[in-house]
């Protein structure tokens, strides 16, 4: 499953991330906090967690900046999607 997050990886921010948090439970935020990079997040970064209470085995959390509708937004979304697609067969 794919999820969009802001650079702080806080699942209580944003409609989709909040929905994931509500359905997966607080454990997904705890795991995300433990596996997120220590360096500042950049648009296109991806962190993978277990799905916890979701029916999905894994959640790909892609960092997106605030949408402005420009070309760089489309490129960041494309990068996140391509990373999801290329990483998913590698996950056990």
N, C-alpha and C positions, 0 to 999 in steps of 0.2 A: 504494500500500500504506500502511496506517496502522500506526503503532508508538507505544507509550506510553513516555514517559521521565520521569524525575524532574527536578526543577528545576535539576540540575547538568548535564543533557544527556549524562550518561555512559552509554554503551551497554553497559558491563559490569555495570550495576546493573539487576536485574530480569530475569525469565525471558524475556519477549518481546524486550526490547532486546538481551539477550545472544544470543538466537537470530538476530536481525537482524545483529548484529555478526559472528557466526561465519560466516554465509552470505554477507554482502555484502563482508566483508573490512575491514581496518583503514582503508582510504581513506574509508569512510563516516563513521567517527568524526572523521577529520581534516577532512572537509568540514563536518560538523556543528559542530565547534569553530570553524571560520572563519566560518560564517554565523549562528550563534546570537546573540541580542541581548546587548548589553553590560550592559543593566539586569537586575536580578534577575528570574528566571522566575516566572510566576504560573500557577496551574492554568488550563488552557484555552489557553495560548499554543501556537502551532504554528510549527514550522520545517520547511521542505521541503529535501530533498537529492535527489541522483540515487540510483538504486538500486544503482549499482556492479555487483557480481556477481549481484545478484538479477534475476529475470526482470521485476520491476516497473521501470518507467522512473523513477519517483519514489517517495520515502518521505516521508509526512507524520508528523513526530514531534510528538505532542501531549503537553504537560506535564500530568500528573495527580498529585495529591497522594496520600498513602497512603489507601487505601480504608477507610472506616469504615462504609459502608452507609447513610449518611444522605442526606437530600434534596440537600444541597449537592454530594455526590459525583455523584449522578445528573445534576445540572445541569451540572457540569464535563464529564462524559462527553458529554452532549448537545451542549455547545458545541464540543467537539473534533470530534465526528462531523459536525455541521453545517458547520463550517469546512472539513473535508475535502471534503464534498460540493460546497460552493459554490466552492472553489478549484480543484478538479480540472479542470473544463472550460477554465479560464483558462491552464493550463500547456501550453506547446507540445508 
